[in-house]
Amino acid sequence: MDLALLAFLAFAAVAVASAGAVISVRNPVHAALFLVLTFFTVACTWILAGAEFLGVALILVYVGAVMVLFLFVVMMLDVDVAPLREGYVRYLPVGLLVAVVMLVEMLTLIGVRARTVPFGVDAVDASGGNNVAWVARRLFTDFLLPFEVAALILTVAVIAAVALTLRRRPGTKHQNPAEQARVRAADRLRMVSMPAEKHGDDATGGEARQ
């Protein structure tokens, strides 16, 4: 076996082990860190397989952004893992059965597609370039309109999510930074002149002490 195959098998073994650790460790922070390791190892296998764009996108999007966000949320929420672990052993056989059925269906689908539709010439090898340049050329030339439409839809979705989050609800308090910046000391502090008053108890107590 060559070095590339040995590296692929090593990365695959690490990915399977870390994926199993994601669902087996008790600490949710450790589970998130193992999931980061799983994503990074799968990205390495994709790069070895010649899909450099998918590997880099997986590292930048999931490892660099999504999983870091998940990790911060898990650390800030301080999730109680005791209720989450209840019933784990009871539902484990059903989960394993579903996982085995899904694996058999995937392997069957791959085998049927491989027998009915023969693999053609790799478009990347035929172009004479690398995977990233081929994807960029196809994305910004042949599929430019769908790419722009998808970007527009995502932008509208982000704006709609922000608008729904910032809507005013009755009974909630909101801050106005402009009014806070224009505040003056006279608006918050008022000096009041009040004459001193002597209460009856104080006067009686003073006479008794004399």
Secondary structure by P-SEA (a helix, b strand, c coil): ccaaaaaaaaaaaaaaaaaaaaaccccaaaaaaaaaaaaaaaaaaaaaacaaaaaaaaaacccccaaaaaaaaaaaacccccccccccccaaaaaaaaaaaaaaaaaaaaaaaaaaccccccccccccccaaaaaaaaaaccaaaaaaaaaaaaaaaaaaaaaaaacccccbbbbcaaaaaaccccccbbbbbbcccccaaaaaaaaaac
